[in-house]
Amino acid sequence: MNEYFVYKEIDETEGAFHITDVSFPALMKKHISKHTTSLQPIYEAISNSFEATRDENDELIISLNFSQPGVSGIRELLAISVNDSGHGITPDDLARMKRLFDDSKGYNNLGSGRVQYLHFFHRTDIHTIFEDKGKKYEQRLVMSIGFYQNHHSVLWIGKPIEIDEKEKTETTFTFSLLRDEKDKKDYNELSSEKLREIIWSRYLGRFCLHAPHNPNIFIREFIMGVHDDKADMEIANSDIPVHEKSVSFNVNYTTYNNLGKLVKLDKSESFVLQSFKLPLQTQRSNEVKVMSKGEVVGNSGMKFPLVDGAPKIDDCYRLFLLSSNYLTDKDTDLHGQLTLNTAESLTKQRDVYNPEPTDILLEDIQSQTTENISNCYEVIKNSKVNAENKLQELIDRYSLDANTVNTLVKDPSVPALSVFKEVFNKQAEEKAKNYDELNAVYESLLELDPTSKSFTRVLKSKIEKVSSLVPELNRVELLNYTSKRKVILLLIEDILKKRLFIQRTQGKGGTDKSETMLHQILFPKKSEDTLNRNLWIINEDYIHYSGISETELGNLSFNGDSILREDLSEKEKEDLNAYRKQLDKRPDILLFPQERKCVIIELKSLSVDVTKYLSQVKTYAALLREFAKEDYLIDEFYCYLIGEEFGFDEVKRAENAFQEDFTGNFLFYENDKGVYGGEKRSPAKIRYEVYHYSKLLERAILRNKIFTDKISVDPNYDGNGLPESVNHK
């Protein structure tokens, strides 16, 4: 039985209360608040034990004493003790305990962590055996906020009692009587197994740094003071992973200067990164832990998703420990509360007393840590490169501003939605600011005095201001416009390269639906809305034409009026129906400009041999030329046959009138009398082009780049030639 589980009331004759000038109730309410972590007092005691112990010859025993389970099956934690075989609480240690903000152990180790004992428990009973001047002593200390009202003290100090020199030094902290009902749930749910997992996770960094010289840790369970040895757990040095690599690197300070810019300085701090290979049963992902005061920081604010999400390395995951004196200096007296600056928080610190705030940025520590890890491990490097490539693909695909994205998005592995939110929220903020400045300029025009000598100069400055703001606003709109087009171009490329899920799953022998897909993108069937469709891919002018898609020739109309003659003779009707019912033919896309011209576009599936359909488009043209009403008589036809699986020579063999364009991108046939007009009408002019989808796509990309090059989103692109980002990877 753990003898300290049974609390012994204080005999004031055996010691004395330490009177303090500090108002502990006010201190705990206003200055040292209760920690948000329910197990914080236990962590404080364990951390003290680590400081008191030396090596693997020491041990640390944590004991949980529960009540018998009640009717509901819940057992209540009656007490928890932390015992170590360290040097005990010496007179020097006791002197520091009396001085609340004593900094003799370091600037950031002021001892206020023990105030958490008072926040959480009514009683903290401390028993220690220490050595002083060659003699061994036993002493009891008790802490409680309950002492304060009557004794103006929170610490009772028992008289040291001399004991046998053979006794080993040790200290035991026993916590009992939780003050807050909310904390009881967390403590009642503890078990030796669960507590082992908690301690392992919190102190793994320390274990790794000190292995194989950590004290042996034992965790015990008691029921009403009776030891349940079946629940025993331990953490031994043999459980701790072996150190693998160490890397040192520097991170530069950043200042927010008086021009409102973040500037890197030559001044820097050193950081050390150490890696440990952990078995799969211990570590389930790669992980970076930030260290301070020899312990893992629970709240550093830093994240390393590229490392965390990377695959195993040699069938094992890695633990990375990041430490630096800089991090320790940034830690508070409450363990694990780092005060690190982000770029945003640093800019908010500038004032008359601090005109150029300077610090190391959290983002820089994150990025350089990730960079150094990826340089050491190829698997993580590849994972990082893949994430960065995907982010760059988003930048290219939607013509996002690269500088904005790289400034706002520090984690390239985040979902696209997060990227868009960051970027467009920033754009909206800047756009609103620009409009506000523009509006202020316009309103200030009322203040101008044309008779003033300074009128010309002032007016010029206002015009220059408007000139600087308007292009930026227009640039955002142009970005949105070109981004929409880029989506369409990328989708077509995906279809041509058979990347779409529906293409990859249809299997061999499945129906080739590429014609339908491309048709729907360029100009959906039965559609008449050319302005909001994507015929610009073929020719920018075509978005202004009236048109119709996938409609029988016999049912063509314009503004509700039938295009074909209604006075067909019986012989004409007979001829039209005699051979494949000519008026039932349905051209893929027909466009009718009002200058007696017509555009006919015929699309074929990727696998189709277009040479078999060379006459089809000319037939459509001939039927329209011969049978259209006089009001809709067409004199010129611009025809397109578009496919993918064909060669130029094949087309020329089928129709030797076709010639190769000087660019080598397409074939064309042009004839002033190339379209048959029947017995009553003369032949019409035709310009007939045969294209590969892939060549059309290349030309459309180039046309779109005319816009994006003017508003280049690549900070390293000078506008000459084509950036690498043109190709969709």
TAJO-V73008 format. One record per residue. RES is the residue in one letter. PHI is phi in whole degrees, -180 to 180 (999 if undefined). D_FIRST is the distance of its C-alpha to the first C-alpha in Angstrom with 1 decimal. Layout:
# TAJO-V73008
[[RES/PHI/D_FIRST] [RES/PHI/D_FIRST]]
This chain:
# TAJO-V73008
[[M/999/0.0] [N/-74/3.8] [E/-64/5.8] [Y/-85/8.7] [F/-65/8.3] [V/-88/9.8] [Y/-75/13.2] [K/-103/15.2] [E/-60/18.9] [I/-77/21.3] [D/-105/23.4] [E/-63/26.6] [T/-76/27.7] [E/-94/24.9] [G/-175/26.2] [A/-153/28.7] [F/-79/29.3] [H/-87/31.0] [I/-73/34.2] [T/-127/35.6] [D/-85/39.1] [V/-80/37.7] [S/-84/37.7] [F/-63/34.5] [P/-58/35.3] [A/-70/38.6] [L/-58/37.1] [M/-73/34.6] [K/-85/37.3] [K/-109/40.2] [H/-118/39.0] [I/-116/35.4] [S/-77/34.9] [K/-66/31.8] [H/-67/31.3] [T/-76/32.2] [T/-92/29.2] [S/-65/26.3] [L/-92/23.7] [Q/-56/25.6] [P/-62/23.1] [I/-69/20.5] [Y/-63/23.4] [E/-60/24.3] [A/-67/20.9] [I/-64/21.0] [S/-61/24.6] [N/-62/23.8] [S/-66/21.3] [F/-63/24.1] [E/-68/26.5] [A/-83/24.3] [T/-90/23.7] [R/-113/26.5] [D/-157/26.5] [E/-68/25.0] [N/-83/23.5] [D/-94/21.0] [E/-144/18.0] [L/-131/16.6] [I/-118/13.2] [I/-112/13.2] [S/-120/10.2] [L/-112/11.3] [N/-114/9.8] [F/-108/12.5] [S/-80/14.0] [Q/-65/15.5] [P/-59/18.8] [G/-80/21.7] [V/-60/25.2] [S/-78/26.2] [G/88/23.3] [I/-89/21.9] [R/-103/18.3] [E/-102/17.7] [L/-76/15.6] [L/-87/13.9] [A/-162/12.7] [I/-139/13.0] [S/-123/12.2] [V/-124/14.4] [N/-116/13.7] [D/-134/16.6] [S/-97/17.9] [G/-77/21.2] [H/-79/23.3] [G/81/21.5] [I/-92/23.4] [T/-77/26.5] [P/-55/29.1] [D/-65/31.2] [D/-63/28.4] [L/-65/27.9] [A/-61/31.7] [R/-69/31.7] [M/-64/29.0] [K/-71/31.3] [R/-95/34.3] [L/-57/33.8] [F/-106/36.5] [D/-70/36.2] [D/-113/37.7] [S/-68/37.2] [K/-93/34.9] [G/132/37.7] [Y/-58/40.0] [N/-102/37.8] [N/-130/34.4] [L/-94/34.8] [G/82/31.1] [S/-73/31.8] [G/-60/29.2] [R/-71/26.6] [V/-64/28.6] [Q/-64/27.1] [Y/-57/23.8] [L/-71/26.0] [H/-64/27.7] [F/-96/24.7] [F/-122/22.0] [H/-72/22.5] [R/-135/19.7] [T/-126/18.7] [D/-102/16.5] [I/-116/17.1] [H/-119/15.7] [T/-140/17.8] [I/-121/19.0] [F/-136/22.6] [E/-115/25.7] [D/-144/28.9] [K/56/32.1] [G/82/30.6] [K/-118/27.8] [K/-103/24.1] [Y/-134/22.7] [E/-115/19.6] [Q/-148/20.2] [R/-118/18.9] [L/-129/20.8] [V/-133/20.8] [M/-116/23.0] [S/-165/24.5] [I/-69/27.9] [G/-67/27.6] [F/-72/28.3] [Y/-65/31.7] [Q/-61/33.8] [N/-94/33.4] [H/-123/32.7] [H/50/34.5] [S/-154/31.3] [V/-120/28.4] [L/-133/26.5] [W/-101/25.2] [I/-117/25.0] [G/-76/23.3] [K/-72/25.1] [P/-66/24.1] [I/-116/23.0] [E/-70/24.2] [I/-132/21.8] [D/-61/22.4] [E/-64/24.2] [K/-78/22.2] [E/-65/19.1] [K/-87/18.9] [T/-69/19.6] [E/-171/17.2] [T/-145/16.8] [T/-129/14.1] [F/-102/15.6] [T/-120/13.7] [F/-107/16.1] [S/-149/16.3] [L/61/19.2] [L/-61/21.6] [R/-84/25.1] [D/-113/27.2] [E/-61/27.1] [K/-65/28.6] [D/-75/25.6] [K/-59/23.2] [K/-60/24.8] [D/-64/24.1] [Y/-73/20.4] [N/-67/19.9] [E/-85/21.7] [L/-69/19.3] [S/-150/17.5] [S/-62/16.3] [E/-67/19.8] [K/-66/21.6] [L/-66/19.8] [R/-61/20.7] [E/-62/24.3] [I/-65/24.4] [I/-66/23.3] [W/-59/25.6] [S/-66/28.5] [R/-73/28.1] [Y/-108/27.5] [L/-58/29.5] [G/-58/32.4] [R/-64/30.3] [F/-57/28.9] [C/-64/32.5] [L/-69/33.9] [H/-104/31.4] [A/-61/31.1] [P/-98/30.4] [H/-116/28.8] [N/-83/26.0] [P/-65/22.4] [N/-74/20.3] [I/-112/18.3] [F/-122/15.1] [I/-123/14.0] [R/-123/10.9] [E/-118/10.5] [F/-128/7.9] [I/-116/9.7] [M/52/9.1] [G/85/5.3] [V/-99/5.7] [H/-68/6.4] [D/-103/10.2] [D/-69/11.5] [K/-69/15.0] [A/-95/14.8] [D/-60/14.1] [M/-134/17.0] [E/-152/18.5] [I/-127/21.6] [A/-109/23.3] [N/-63/26.6] [S/-69/28.2] [D/-79/27.8] [I/-82/29.9] [P/-66/33.6] [V/-88/36.2] [H/-62/38.5] [E/-113/42.0] [K/-140/44.4] [S/-133/44.9] [V/-136/47.7] [S/-110/48.7] [F/-153/51.1] [N/-110/52.4] [V/-122/52.7] [N/-80/55.6] [Y/-74/55.5] [T/-124/57.6] [T/-118/59.6] [Y/-99/61.1] [N/-81/64.5] [N/-73/67.1] [L/-93/69.0] [G/79/66.0] [K/-123/65.1] [L/-86/61.9] [V/-126/62.8] [K/-76/60.8] [L/-106/60.8] [D/-73/60.8] [K/-64/57.6] [S/-148/54.5] [E/-126/50.8] [S/-91/49.1] [F/-127/46.5] [V/-121/44.6] [L/-119/43.8] [Q/-122/41.5] [S/-116/41.1] [F/-136/38.5] [K/-93/38.9] [L/-114/36.1] [P/-67/35.9] [L/-61/36.7] [Q/-70/33.3] [T/-98/32.0] [Q/-124/35.0] [R/-103/37.2] [S/-164/39.9] [N/-66/41.2] [E/-152/39.7] [V/-109/40.3] [K/-114/37.5] [V/-91/38.5] [M/-107/36.5] [S/-155/36.2] [K/56/34.2] [G/78/32.8] [E/-127/31.4] [V/-73/32.9] [V/-82/34.7] [G/-83/34.0] [N/-142/37.2] [S/-89/40.1] [G/84/42.7] [M/-89/43.8] [K/-133/44.4] [F/-134/45.5] [P/-62/46.6] [L/-66/49.0] [V/-79/46.2] [D/-59/43.6] [G/-90/46.3] [A/-75/47.6] [P/-69/47.2] [K/-63/45.1] [I/-116/46.2] [D/54/46.5] [D/67/44.4] [C/-139/41.5] [Y/-94/40.7] [R/-122/40.4] [L/-105/38.2] [F/-115/40.2] [L/-109/38.7] [L/-108/41.1] [S/-137/40.7] [S/-172/43.0] [N/-61/43.1] [Y/-61/45.0] [L/-66/42.1] [T/-63/39.8] [D/-65/42.4] [K/-88/42.6] [D/-79/38.9] [T/-94/37.8] [D/-67/35.1] [L/-85/33.1] [H/-51/32.1] [G/81/34.2] [Q/-115/37.0] [L/-77/40.2] [T/-114/43.5] [L/-100/46.0] [N/-95/49.6] [T/-96/51.4] [A/-59/55.2] [E/-67/55.4] [S/-68/53.1] [L/-66/55.0] [T/-66/58.3] [K/-83/57.1] [Q/-89/56.2] [R/-72/59.8] [D/-153/61.2] [V/-64/63.5] [Y/-88/60.7] [N/-139/59.6] [P/-66/62.8] [E/-134/61.6] [P/-59/57.8] [T/-135/56.4] [D/-170/53.2] [I/-84/51.9] [L/-87/51.9] [L/-54/48.9] [E/-62/51.4] [D/-71/52.5] [I/-64/49.1] [Q/-59/48.5] [S/-66/51.8] [Q/-74/51.8] [T/-65/48.3] [T/-61/49.4] [E/-62/52.6] [N/-68/50.9] [I/-66/48.5] [S/-66/51.5] [N/-70/53.4] [C/-90/50.7] [Y/-129/50.3] [E/-61/53.3] [V/-61/51.5] [I/-71/50.3] [K/-61/53.7] [N/-64/55.5] [S/-63/53.2] [K/-65/54.0] [V/-62/57.7] [N/-62/57.8] [A/-65/56.2] [E/-66/58.6] [N/-65/61.5] [K/-65/60.7] [L/-66/60.6] [Q/-64/63.9] [E/-64/65.3] [L/-64/64.5] [I/-60/66.2] [D/-70/69.3] [R/-63/69.3] [Y/-111/69.4] [S/51/71.1] [L/-76/68.1] [D/-75/68.4] [A/-61/66.5] [N/-62/65.7] [T/-64/64.3] [V/-62/62.1] [N/-68/60.8] [T/-77/60.1] [L/-85/58.3] [V/-102/56.6] [K/-89/54.1] [D/-116/52.5] [P/-68/55.3] [S/-89/53.1] [V/-67/53.0] [P/-60/54.9] [A/-57/58.6] [L/-58/58.1] [S/-65/56.0] [V/-62/58.7] [F/-61/61.4] [K/-60/59.6] [E/-61/59.1] [V/-69/62.6] [F/-74/64.5] [N/-64/62.6] [K/-67/63.6] [Q/-63/67.1] [A/-63/67.3] [E/-64/66.2] [E/-69/68.8] [K/-64/71.5] [A/-62/70.9] [K/-65/71.1] [N/-63/74.3] [Y/-63/75.9] [D/-65/75.0] [E/-66/76.6] [L/-64/79.6] [N/-63/80.0] [A/-63/79.9] [V/-64/82.7] [Y/-61/84.8] [E/-68/84.3] [S/-73/85.2] [L/-61/88.6] [L/-64/89.7] [E/-87/89.4] [L/-71/91.9] [D/-120/95.3] [P/-60/97.9] [T/-88/100.3] [S/-74/97.8] [K/-66/98.5] [S/-90/94.9] [F/-55/95.1] [T/-60/95.6] [R/-66/92.8] [V/-65/90.3] [L/-62/91.3] [K/-61/90.9] [S/-64/87.3] [K/-71/86.5] [I/-64/88.0] [E/-64/86.0] [K/-65/82.8] [V/-61/83.6] [S/-62/84.6] [S/-78/81.2] [L/-86/79.2] [V/-61/81.2] [P/-58/80.8] [E/-65/77.0] [L/-66/77.0] [N/-66/79.3] [R/-61/77.3] [V/-62/74.3] [E/-65/76.5] [L/-67/78.0] [L/-60/74.6] [N/-61/73.8] [Y/-65/77.1] [T/-69/76.8] [S/-65/73.2] [K/-60/74.3] [R/-66/77.0] [K/-63/74.6] [V/-57/72.4] [I/-63/75.5] [L/-63/76.4] [L/-68/73.0] [L/-65/73.0] [I/-63/76.4] [E/-63/75.2] [D/-61/72.2] [I/-67/74.7] [L/-63/77.0] [K/-94/74.2] [K/56/72.9] [R/-92/69.4] [L/-62/69.1] [F/-56/66.6] [I/-64/69.4] [Q/-76/71.5] [R/-77/68.7] [T/-104/67.9] [Q/-75/71.4] [G/77/71.7] [K/-69/74.8] [G/82/77.8] [G/-73/76.5] [T/-68/78.8] [D/-81/79.3] [K/-100/78.6] [S/-64/79.0] [E/-62/82.4] [T/-62/80.9] [M/-60/78.0] [L/-67/80.3] [H/-60/82.7] [Q/-64/80.1] [I/-75/79.1] [L/-72/82.7] [F/-166/84.3] [P/-54/82.8] [K/-59/85.1] [K/71/87.2] [S/-79/86.3] [E/-129/89.0] [D/-96/86.8] [T/-78/87.7] [L/-63/86.5] [N/-100/82.8] [R/-103/82.8] [N/-121/82.6] [L/-71/86.2] [W/-59/85.9] [I/-61/84.5] [I/-87/88.1] [N/-160/90.1] [E/-58/89.1] [D/-65/92.4] [Y/-70/91.5] [I/-71/89.0] [H/-99/92.0] [Y/-87/94.0] [S/-83/94.2] [G/-157/92.9] [I/-151/91.7] [S/-125/89.5] [E/54/89.9] [T/-126/92.8] [E/-58/95.9] [L/-56/99.0] [G/-69/100.9] [N/-111/98.4] [L/-67/98.3] [S/-146/98.9] [F/-136/98.9] [N/55/98.4] [G/84/98.9] [D/-103/102.2] [S/-63/102.7] [I/-81/103.3] [L/-82/105.4] [R/-61/108.9] [E/-100/109.2] [D/-103/112.9] [L/-61/112.3] [S/-75/115.3] [E/-62/115.0] [K/-65/115.6] [E/-65/112.8] [K/-63/110.4] [E/-65/111.5] [D/-64/111.0] [L/-67/107.5] [N/-89/106.4] [A/-69/108.1] [Y/-123/105.7] [R/59/102.0] [K/46/102.5] [Q/-56/102.6] [L/-76/101.6] [D/-88/98.3] [K/-65/97.1] [R/-128/94.1] [P/-60/93.8] [D/-62/90.3] [I/-143/91.1] [L/-124/94.3] [L/-125/95.0] [F/-126/98.2] [P/-71/99.1] [Q/-84/102.2] [E/-95/104.5] [R/55/105.5] [K/-126/102.7] [C/-146/100.0] [V/-111/96.8] [I/-119/95.7] [I/-123/92.3] [E/-119/91.4] [L/-106/87.9] [K/-128/87.0] [S/-63/83.8] [L/-61/82.4] [S/-90/83.5] [V/-84/87.0] [D/-83/90.1] [V/-69/91.9] [T/-62/95.2] [K/-77/95.7] [Y/-122/95.6] [L/-62/97.9] [S/-81/100.7] [Q/-61/98.4] [V/-66/98.2] [K/-66/101.9] [T/-65/102.6] [Y/-57/100.6] [A/-62/102.6] [A/-64/105.9] [L/-63/105.2] [L/-67/104.4] [R/-63/107.5] [E/-80/109.7] [F/-114/108.5] [A/-73/107.1] [K/-64/109.1] [E/-59/111.3] [D/-65/109.0] [Y/-118/106.2] [L/-64/108.3] [I/-110/106.3] [D/-101/108.1] [E/-132/105.2] [F/-120/102.2] [Y/-116/99.1] [C/-118/97.2] [Y/-133/94.0] [L/-121/92.7] [I/-123/89.1] [G/-150/87.1] [E/-141/85.2] [E/-90/86.1] [F/-160/89.6] [G/-114/91.6] [F/-62/94.5] [D/-64/96.9] [E/-61/96.1] [V/-65/97.1] [K/-65/100.3] [R/-65/101.3] [A/-75/101.0] [E/-152/102.8] [N/-73/104.5] [A/-75/105.2] [F/-75/101.7] [Q/-123/101.2] [E/-88/98.2] [D/-61/97.3] [F/-62/97.7] [T/-82/93.9] [G/76/93.4] [N/-92/91.0] [F/-157/93.0] [L/-107/96.3] [F/-141/98.9] [Y/-139/102.3] [E/-133/104.7] [N/-152/108.0] [D/-64/110.1] [K/-130/111.3] [G/-87/108.4] [V/-113/107.7] [Y/-64/110.1] [G/-113/111.6] [G/83/113.5] [E/-76/117.3] [K/-101/117.5] [R/-126/115.2] [S/-74/115.3] [P/-62/112.3] [A/-111/109.5] [K/-77/107.7] [I/-137/104.3] [R/-122/101.7] [Y/-120/99.3] [E/-124/96.1] [V/-116/93.8] [Y/-123/90.3] [H/-86/87.0] [Y/-56/84.1] [S/-63/82.4] [K/-72/85.4] [L/-60/85.5] [L/-63/81.8] [E/-59/82.4] [R/-65/85.3] [A/-66/83.2] [I/-63/80.4] [L/-62/83.0] [R/-66/84.4] [N/-66/81.0] [K/-69/80.3] [I/-58/83.4] [F/-77/81.3] [T/-68/78.0] [D/-66/79.6] [K/-70/81.0] [I/-121/77.5] [S/-46/75.7] [V/-97/71.9] [D/-97/71.4] [P/-63/71.2] [N/-100/72.6] [Y/-98/75.4] [D/-97/78.9] [G/92/80.7] [N/-100/82.7] [G/77/82.3] [L/-107/79.6] [P/-65/75.9] [E/-61/73.6] [S/-71/72.0] [V/-62/75.1] [N/-82/73.8] [H/-87/71.1] [K/-81/68.7]]
